[in-house]
Amino acid sequence: MTQVTVLTGARRRRDWSDQDRLEILREAFSPGACVADVARRHDVSRGLIYLWRRTALRQVQEAFVPAVIEDDPGAIGSAPTAEPEAAIVLDFADGRRLRIFGSASPALAVAALKAMR
């Protein structure tokens, strides 16, 4: 004869909200934190926390930030001046920095951005 055990009660599988996931990720990857301790405290597996992190990083990397080039009507016919500061400064996560000056042509700016990929 076959015996079947039916478990009742609260569901074991939980649905985490995006906000909950973000809070757990912040806590787990803050300086000095131990992922295993955070996982134990929130009753989550360590592997799930790392999966959430990979998913979040993938979403951030796939984000598109549009660049808008506007013509300055006051600059037409005016004498060129030295630009002491860059118009756009991009700091990348790996420590690289790209400075694009206002006098750079749009084609040069696009080429520089493509080279930083």
N, C-alpha and C positions, 0 to 999 in steps of 0.2 A: 504494500500500500504506500502511496506517495503522500508526503506531508508538505504542506505549504504554510509558510509563515507570512502573515500580512502585517506590515509595519504601518501604524497609523500615527497621526500627530502632525507636527509642523513639518513643512517641506524642508528637505535638506538643501536643495538647490535654491540659491538666492539670486535675485535680480538686483544688481548694484546700479544705482543711479550714476550718471556721469559725474555729478558733484561728489558723491561718496568715493568713487574711484580716484578722482583728482586729489581729494584730501588724503587718501591712503598713500597715493604715489608721492605726494609732497612729504609726508611723514617718513616714508620708507627710504627716500633718497635725499633727505636732508643731511647736512654734514654731521658725521658721527653716529648716524642711525644704523641700526642693524635690521636688514630686511626680514630676517627670520623672526626677530622680536615683534616687529610691527605686524607681520602675518599672524603670529600667534595671538596677539592682542585683539585683532579684528576677526579672528577665526577664518582666515583666508590662506590658501596654499601659496607658498613662495612662487611657484611656477606661474600662478595666475597673476600675481603682481608684476612679474617680468613680462608676461604676455600683454598686460595693460600698458606697460611702459613702451614696448615695441609698437603697439597700435597707436599710442599717442604720438610717438616720435614720427611714425609714418605719416600721420595726419598733418603734423606740423610741417614736415618736409614737402608735402604735396600742396601746401597752401600757396596761392598765387597772390602776389601783391602787385597791383597795376602801377605802372609808372606813367605819369602825365607830364608831357612837355608843353610848357606854355611859352608863347612868345611875349616878350616884354615890350609893349608899345613905346615906352620911354627910351628904350635903348637904340631905336632906329635913328641914325644920323648923329648920334652922340659919339664923342671920342672914347676909344677903348681905355679902360682903367685897369690897373693891376688889382687882382682879386686875392686878398690875403687869406681868405678862408674858402674851404671847399663848399660847394653848393649841396652836395650829397656825400655823406660818409656812411658806409655800410660796414658794420662789424660782424664778422662771421663767427659761428660757434667754435671753429677750430683755431681762432686767434688771428686770422687774416683780416686785413682792413683795406677797403677800397675807397679812395677819395675821387670824386668826379667834380671838376670845377665847372662853373657856369659857362665858361668860354669853350668848353669841349663841344664838339659837334655831336648831334644825336647818333650818327653812325659810330663814332669813337666810343660813346657811352655804351651803346649796344654791344660792340666788340669786347669792351672791358668786362661787361657783365657776363657775356658768354664764356670768356676766358676764366672767370672765377668759378664756374660750375664745378 
